[in-house]
Amino acid sequence: MIAAVADDVVTFDVVDPLRSTGKAATRQRAVEWVASYDGPIAGEDRGVQVAVDGNVGFSHDLSHVTGTLKTGSEVDMWFRTTLGVRRIGGRWLIVHDHGSDPFDPASGKASLGLKP
């Protein structure tokens, strides 16, 4: 999950904290996330768009995750993903990873039930 992540990656995840920095933090978050599931985790990226110019690029898509948490809760979540990438040492590495959920400004709550 983190093979293509730059050492100095900046992440804005759909969960706390507001911002994390560095490959070690990304690795720790991945370990905690996978450990929170009981059984397989399924993922899908829909509508991936990529733009590249020289040694930088970005992509955006709708991401879908399903599975069962160790608490027994079922996850069926769509969210938005934007990745910033840079060619470093001949490899494309993720330097910015931004996952977000839309929210309802009237209630101030995340709109977690949206589907494309």
C-alpha positions, 0 to 999 in steps of 0.5 A, a space after each residue: 500500500 505504500 510502495 509508491 509513497 514518497 518519504 515526505 508525503 503529506 496526507 489529508 485523510 478522511 479520518 483524524 488527524 487533520 494532516 499527517 506527514 511522512 512515509 512512516 505516518 502513512 505506514 502506521 495509518 495503513 497498519 491501523 486501518 487494515 487491523 481494524 477490519 475482520 476479513 477482506 477489504 474490497 476497494 474500487 476506484 471509479 472515474 480515474 483522471 490523470 494529468 501529467 506535465 514533466 515531472 509532476 502530475 495528479 489524479 482524482 477519482 471516486 474511491 469505494 471501500 467495503 468490508 466488515 470492521 472488527 466491531 461488526 459494523 459493515 463499511 460501504 463507503 464512497 469518498 473522493 481521492 486526489 493524488 499529487 505525484 512527482 517523478 523522483 529518481 526515475 519513479 513516480 511517487 505519491 507526494 500528496 494524498 487527499 481523501 475527503 467526504 462531502 458534507 451537508 453545510 446545513 447540518 455540519 455532518 459528513 454525507 457518508 451515504 452518497 453513491 455515484 
